[in-house]
Amino acid sequence: MRRSLGYQLRGDGRMLLAFADRLDQAGQATVTVSQALAWAMEPKNASITHWGRRLAVVRLFARHLHTLDPTCEIPPAGLLPARSHRPTPYIYTDQEVAALVHAAGTIAAPMHSATCHAVISLIAASGLRLGEVLGLNRADVNLDDLGAATLTVTGKNQQTRMVPLHPTTAGMLSGYAARRDRLCRSPACDSFFLTAAGHRPLQRGLQETFAKLLVLAEIQPPAGRRRPRIHDLRHTFAVNTLIGWYRSGIDVAARLPLLATFLGHSGPEATYWYLQATPELLALAAHRLEHRDRGRP
């Protein structure tokens, strides 16, 4: 029912099926709080945040099931309380992005090299999610006029948006398309980005390759921090956009809804998080606020 409303529920769906299998194995016909809690805390080495997410999946299902089966117990919201924590993103320098793009170009397999090079370049230049990039079909990429090129992007909950491209980015994609068609004359699908076999690339495969490119580019995470991800290119794009606006004296608060729409966020509140993403950006925001307050009578 929820998927028919636009939710993909990939991870949630797997977890819910696993919980249902556990109930079947135990011969239980409905949900109980004790069973839900025991299953949620089954990964002993997981964080309480992960336990809370597993329990939240069961809770949502139990609320629905309770309308059909009054004996179904709904786990209280206070169980497994954990504050939501968003880890600090890794913000790439321009030199590091260039090193990653160069490293992608050194991959021995021609199609894999071309695809990784183009995907990394596009995410860095547009801030798209990896899934959005790999989900592009040929009809979604309008390169007829490189000066007015656009992408039709399908984001979360199947929401589509039009993303304009800088002419240099459009030129890069045009070059990739020509090379792709030379290397794969009979693709197996209509995907814009392809593997050597003519299929749509998988996120996991790109992420594994990206981990190797980090080594080639000699990019190391700060002490005590997790390894940089390809998704951090999206964070880098957002943070650099905001920094540029602050340095140019632009009214950032007025522009944030535009950035939120461009990034495919459901609202500006999701984009506001980027104001705390780096010390430099936070300092610029504080400086702007301080000067604004001084100007008040």
ZAMARGU-4260 file (C-alpha; in steps of 0.2 Angstrom, whole numbers, plus 5000, padded with zeros to 4 digits):
<rodrens>
0) 5000/5000/5000 | 5014/5012/5005 | 5024/5008/4989 | 5008/5012/4979 | 5009/5029/4986
5) 5027/5032/4980 | 5038/5025/4994 | 5052/5013/4988 | 5055/5005/5005 | 5069/4995/4999
10) 5078/4993/5016 | 5062/4994/5026 | 5054/4980/5015 | 5068/4968/5018 | 5068/4971/5037
15) 5049/4969/5038 | 5050/4953/5028 | 5064/4947/5040 | 5053/4951/5055 | 5038/4942/5048
20) 5049/4927/5044 | 5054/4927/5063 | 5036/4927/5068 | 5032/4913/5056 | 5046/4902/5063
25) 5040/4905/5081 | 5022/4901/5076 | 5016/4918/5081 | 5000/4925/5072 | 5002/4943/5077
30) 5015/4956/5084 | 5019/4958/5102 | 5030/4971/5110 | 5042/4958/5117 | 5045/4950/5100
35) 5047/4966/5091 | 5060/4972/5104 | 5070/4956/5104 | 5070/4956/5085 | 5075/4974/5084
40) 5090/4971/5096 | 5096/4956/5087 | 5111/4963/5079 | 5121/4964/5096 | 5135/4975/5089
45) 5124/4987/5081 | 5121/5005/5088 | 5105/5010/5097 | 5101/5021/5082 | 5100/5005/5071
50) 5090/4996/5084 | 5078/5010/5084 | 5076/5010/5065 | 5072/4992/5065 | 5059/4994/5079
55) 5052/5009/5069 | 5049/4998/5054 | 5039/4986/5065 | 5030/5000/5074 | 5023/5007/5058
60) 5017/4990/5052 | 5009/4986/5069 | 4999/5002/5068 | 4992/4997/5052 | 4989/4979/5057
65) 4981/4984/5073 | 4966/4992/5063 | 4963/4974/5057 | 4968/4964/5072 | 4965/4972/5089
70) 4976/4959/5097 | 4991/4966/5088 | 5002/4976/5100 | 5011/4992/5095 | 5028/4995/5102
75) 5028/5012/5111 | 5038/5026/5104 | 5048/5028/5119 | 5057/5011/5117 | 5075/5012/5111
80) 5076/5031/5112 | 5091/5038/5102 | 5095/5055/5096 | 5096/5056/5077 | 5114/5060/5072
85) 5120/5065/5055 | 5139/5061/5053 | 5149/5076/5047 | 5151/5074/5028 | 5168/5074/5020
90) 5170/5090/5010 | 5182/5087/4995 | 5193/5101/4989 | 5194/5106/4971 | 5210/5097/4969
95) 5203/5081/4977 | 5189/5081/4965 | 5201/5083/4950 | 5211/5069/4957 | 5196/5057/4958
100) 5191/5061/4941 | 5208/5058/4934 | 5209/5042/4944 | 5193/5036/4936 | 5201/5039/4919
105) 5215/5027/4923 | 5204/5012/4925 | 5209/4999/4912 | 5192/4993/4907 | 5186/5007/4894
110) 5168/5007/4897 | 5170/5006/4916 | 5182/5020/4916 | 5171/5031/4905 | 5156/5028/4916
115) 5165/5031/4932 | 5173/5046/4925 | 5156/5053/4919 | 5146/5049/4935 | 5159/5056/4947
120) 5160/5072/4936 | 5141/5074/4935 | 5138/5072/4954 | 5152/5084/4958 | 5145/5097/4946
125) 5126/5095/4950 | 5125/5088/4968 | 5113/5073/4962 | 5112/5058/4972 | 5120/5042/4965
130) 5104/5033/4963 | 5097/5048/4953 | 5112/5048/4941 | 5111/5029/4938 | 5092/5030/4936
135) 5094/5042/4921 | 5087/5035/4904 | 5093/5042/4888 | 5076/5051/4886 | 5080/5060/4902
140) 5096/5068/4896 | 5092/5083/4884 | 5109/5088/4876 | 5102/5095/4860 | 5108/5112/4864
145) 5123/5111/4876 | 5119/5129/4881 | 5102/5124/4888 | 5105/5106/4892 | 5093/5098/4906
150) 5091/5082/4915 | 5074/5075/4920 | 5078/5067/4937 | 5068/5055/4947 | 5071/5057/4965
155) 5065/5051/4982 | 5047/5045/4982 | 5047/5045/4963 | 5046/5064/4963 | 5053/5071/4946
160) 5062/5088/4944 | 5071/5097/4930 | 5089/5100/4933 | 5098/5113/4921 | 5116/5109/4917
165) 5131/5120/4914 | 5138/5120/4896 | 5154/5112/4902 | 5144/5098/4911 | 5133/5095/4896
170) 5149/5094/4885 | 5156/5081/4896 | 5140/5071/4895 | 5139/5073/4876 | 5157/5066/4875
175) 5153/5051/4886 | 5137/5047/4876 | 5148/5047/4860 | 5161/5035/4868 | 5148/5024/4876
180) 5139/5021/4859 | 5156/5017/4851 | 5160/5004/4865 | 5142/4997/4866 | 5133/4997/4850
185) 5119/4985/4856 | 5114/4990/4874 | 5103/4979/4884 | 5093/4993/4892 | 5089/5012/4889
190) 5100/5018/4903 | 5110/5033/4899 | 5125/5026/4909 | 5130/5008/4905 | 5142/4994/4910
195) 5152/4985/4898 | 5138/4972/4896 | 5126/4986/4891 | 5117/4985/4908 | 5112/4999/4920
200) 5127/5001/4933 | 5123/4996/4951 | 5126/5008/4965 | 5136/4995/4975 | 5148/4992/4961
205) 5151/5011/4959 | 5153/5013/4977 | 5166/4999/4978 | 5176/5006/4963 | 5175/5023/4971
210) 5183/5016/4987 | 5198/5011/4976 | 5199/5028/4967 | 5201/5036/4984 | 5217/5026/4987
215) 5223/5031/4969 | 5219/5049/4973 | 5228/5048/4990 | 5213/5055/4999 | 5213/5050/5017
220) 5199/5053/5030 | 5203/5064/5045 | 5208/5054/5061 | 5193/5046/5069 | 5182/5049/5054
225) 5174/5037/5042 | 5180/5035/5024 | 5174/5048/5012 | 5160/5042/5001 | 5154/5046/4983
230) 5138/5054/4992 | 5150/5067/5000 | 5152/5074/4982 | 5134/5080/4984 | 5137/5087/5001
235) 5152/5096/4994 | 5142/5104/4980 | 5129/5110/4992 | 5142/5117/5004 | 5152/5126/4991
240) 5136/5133/4984 | 5131/5141/5001 | 5149/5147/5004 | 5149/5155/4987 | 5133/5164/4990
245) 5139/5170/5007 | 5155/5177/5000 | 5145/5186/4986 | 5134/5194/4998 | 5118/5185/4992
250) 5103/5183/5003 | 5106/5165/5007 | 5089/5163/5016 | 5080/5169/5001 | 5090/5157/4990
255) 5089/5141/5001 | 5072/5136/4994 | 5080/5136/4976 | 5094/5125/4982 | 5082/5114/4991
260) 5072/5111/4975 | 5088/5109/4964 | 5094/5095/4976 | 5077/5087/4977 | 5074/5090/4995
265) 5056/5089/5002 | 5058/5107/5009 | 5071/5120/5014 | 5072/5113/5032 | 5082/5098/5025
270) 5094/5110/5016 | 5097/5120/5032 | 5107/5106/5039 | 5121/5111/5027 | 5124/5127/5037
275) 5131/5116/5050 | 5141/5105/5039 | 5158/5113/5040 | 5166/5126/5052 | 5169/5138/5037
280) 5151/5138/5032 | 5145/5140/5050 | 5158/5154/5053 | 5151/5163/5037 | 5133/5161/5043
285) 5137/5168/5060 | 5147/5182/5053 | 5132/5187/5042 | 5120/5186/5057 | 5132/5197/5068
290) 5133/5211/5055 | 5115/5210/5052 | 5111/5212/5071 | 5124/5226/5072 | 5114/5236/5059
295) 5098/5236/5069 | 5093/5252/5078
</rodrens>
